[in-house]
Amino acid sequence: MAASDHTVLQFNAPSTASLSAKVHPLVIFNICDCYVRRPDQAERVIGTLLGSVLPDGTVDIRNSYAVPHTESSEQVALDIEYHHNMLVSHQKVNPKEVIVGWYSTGLGVTGGSALIHDFYSREVPNPVHLTVDTGFRNGEGTIKAYVSVNLALGDLQLAAQFQEIPLDLRMVEAERLGFDILKTTAVDKLPNDLEGMEVTMGRLLALIDDVYKYVDDVVEGRVAADNSIGRFIADTVASLPKLSPPAFDKLVNDSLQDQLLLLYLSSITRTQLGLAEKLNTSAQVL
């Protein structure tokens, strides 16, 4: 059989040997912030990377924004209209920043990454896929960059393979200190209003206990009195309104009911927005 009759298994993609990327710390901070503010049902965050391609071919990633999406085991749906609106808004401020790829939180590439990468391949040639481990496992935030390589059998495209490329995280000393602090104080979700109020009240009670203990120690002679601290405590107590216990309870209950009403209204608003987003996404998929 002639050599030209053989079917060849080949990778159809630009060479990744000289391709690299560098990412600015603002992008990492934005991704982490979007992750802790993600919807309750979302397991990861997906978004667009903005930047430019330098003359030496290095992809310079300078900015990003999250894109709402719905994801299941069988399909991934992006809010394409939101993506385009955000792109237009960013380019009004920074017209030189263009789409250079997309990001997702988590470790490595998942099953739905190929579908999302295919969408961004229609937005920009050879996009970069950035993955950020927002869980900071073992105290380290694993950040990797990939490009897609098409695996073809003759003229038939079989699959897409992600190949890792060198990534440079550019930080000055002050930014690196902030990144190190971020790794040690990582949280999975932001507390809601009631949880935040509970934590605040707990801290307030602890401070009041410290003041009680200090006053008792001064009265019993265990600690020397400090006139400046005494005046500060007296001014603080004098600034409190003189209310009877029933009036104070009524004031607290009224304020609590107002906050619960606001939470209820905001929950209804989020539900309506989420329903409208899903209907819009489903219409675009169809």
N, C-alpha and C positions, 0 to 999 in steps of 0.2 A: 504493500500500500504506500502510495506517495506521502511525503511529509505533509503536504498541504491538505490531505484528507483526514488528518488526525484532529479530534476535538480537544481543545486546549482549555485547561482550568486556569483562570487568570484573575488578578486583582486589577480592577479598573479605577484608578485613583491617582492623583498627583503624588509624587514621591514625598514621604513624610520625613526623610532623613534630615533635611535642612529646615523643616517647619517647626516653629516653637511659638510659645505665647508667654506674655507677661501680664499679670493682673495687679491692679492697684488695690490697696486695702479698703478703699471705699466700697468696692464691689462686694468684698467679703462681709463687711459690716451690714450692707444693705440686705444681703441674702440671709444673714442670721436674724436681722430684724423682721424680715418678712416671714421667716420660719416660726418665730415665737408668736406672731400675730395671725397665723394661718387659721382657717376655719376649723372647728372642732373635728369634723369628719375627715379632714385632709391628712394624709400620712406624709406627704412631701410637698415642696414648693417648686414650681417651674417658672422660669422667666427668661427674658431676652437680655443678651449681652450687647453692649454698645462700645464702640471704640473705633480703631482704624488699623490698617495694615501698613506697617513701616516699610521703607524702601528695601530693607534686607529680607522682607518676607515675614518678619515677626508680627504676630497678632497682638496689638496693644489693647487690652480690655480695661476701660476706664469708668464705665457706668453700667447700670442694670436696672431693670424693673420687673416685678412679678407679673405673671399672666394667669388669671383665673382658669382653672381647668377641672374637668371631671375625669376620673380614671377608674377603670375596672380591669378585670383579668383579660377581657377581650378587646377593649378599645380605649382610646384616649381622645378626649374632645377639648380643644382649646377655644377660648373666647377670642376669635380672630379679630372681631371688631374692636374689642378693648385693646388688643395688641397694636393694631394700626393707629388708634387714637393716641395711645401713649407714645408711639414712635413719632407721630407728628408733633406732639407737645414737646418732646425732648429736642427734636431738631429745630424748633423755633428758638430754643435757648442755645443749643450747641449744634449748629448746622454741619459741622465737620464730623460729628459722631454718627456712624452708620452701624447697621447690624453686623456683628461679627460672629454670632453664634447664640447659644442658649445654655442655661444652667439648670441643674436640679439638685436638690438636697439628698443626702444619703451616701452610701458607700458604693462606688462603681456604677456600672451600667445595668439597667433593668430591662425587662421584656418590652415595655412600651417605649423605650428610648428610641428605637429605630423608627417608629411612626412619627414621633415628634421631630426627630432629626430630618426625616424626609420633608416635613413641612418647612423647616428652616432652610433646607437645601434649595427650596424654590424661592426663598427670600434673598439668599446670598450664596454665592458659590463657595463650596468647601467650608461650611460653618464649623466652629469649634464648640465642642460640648464640654462644659465645666461641671464637675461634681464636687460638692462641698459636704463634708461630714459634720453636720451641725450638732451631732451628739458629742463631739470631742472625746471619742473613746480613748482611754488610756492617757487622757490629758493632752492629746494632740488632735488638731483639726486637719484631717487628711483632705487635701485639695489636689485634684488631678484634672488634666485636660486631655481630650480625645478628638480624633477626627475619624470620619467614617470612610471605609474602603469597601467598594462594591465587589462582591465575589460572583463571578460570572462563569458559566459553562458554555463556551462558544458565544452565541448571541443571546443566550438565555441568562438573565440575572437571577441568581439564586438567593442571595442574602447580602446583608451589610455587616461588616465587621468593624468594631471600634478599636483603633490603635492609639495607645497613649503617646503623647508628644511631650517634650520638655516644657516645664512651666516654671516661670520665675515670679515669685511673690515679692514685689518691690515695696520696701518699707524703710522709712527713716526711723531713728531711734524712738521718737515719741510715739509713732504709730505702732511699733513693735511692742512697746510697753502696754499700750491699749489692747493689742491683740492677745498678749499674755494674760491680762486681767480678764478678758472676755472668755478665755479658755477655762479659767479657774472658777468663774461665776456663771457658767452656762445653765440655762433653765429651759425646760421643754415647752412650757406655755406661760403666758402672762397671767397673773391672777385676775379674776373678775372683780367687780366693784365690791361685792359682799366679802370676798376673801381678803381683798385689800383693806377693807374696813376692820375685819377681824384682826389682822396683823397689826394695824395701827392702834386699835384699842388695847391689844396685848402689850405693846410697847409703852403706851400711856400708863397702864396699870403698873408696869414694872418701874417706871420713873416715879410714880406716886409712892410706891413702896420704898424706893430709895430715899425720897424726901422724908417719909415717916421715920425711917430708921435713923437718918441723920439728926432729925429733931429730937428723937428719944435719946440718942447718944449724947447730945449736947445737954439735955435736961438732966440726965443721970450723971453727967460729969465725965463720961468716957472719952469725949472728944472736946477739944477746945473750941469755943465759939468763934465764929468768923462773922464780923459785923456786915461785910459786903454780901455774904450769902444770906444772912438773916434779912437784910433789907430787900434782897431780890425775892425771897419767899414771901415776905409781907406784901410787896407790890403785886406779886402774882395773885395772891389770895384776895387782895383788895379789888383787883380788876374783874373778879368773877361776879356775875349778877346775883343779887340776893333773891332767890326764888324758893318758895316752899316746895317740899318733895312732890306733892300732887301736880303743881304747876310745872315743875321740871320734867316729870314723867310725861305730861301731856305735850310739852314742847318736843321731847325726844320722839314720841310716838308719831306726832304730826310730821316731823322731818323724815322719819323712817318710811311713813306711808307715801310721802312725796317721792322719795327715792325709788321705792318699789314700783310706783306708777310709771316713773321714767324708764325703769328697767323693762317693764311690760311693754311699753310703747316701742322702745328700741328693739325688743325681741320681735315684735310684729313687723317692724320695718325691715329687719334683717331677713325674716322669713319671706316677705314679699319680694325683696331684691334677689334672694337666692332662687326663688321660683321663677322670676322673670329671666334670670341668667340661664337657668337650665332650659327653659322654653326656647330662648334665643339660640343657645348652643345646639339643641336638638334640631331646630329649624335649619341651622347651617349645615349640620351633618347630613340631613335628608336632602 
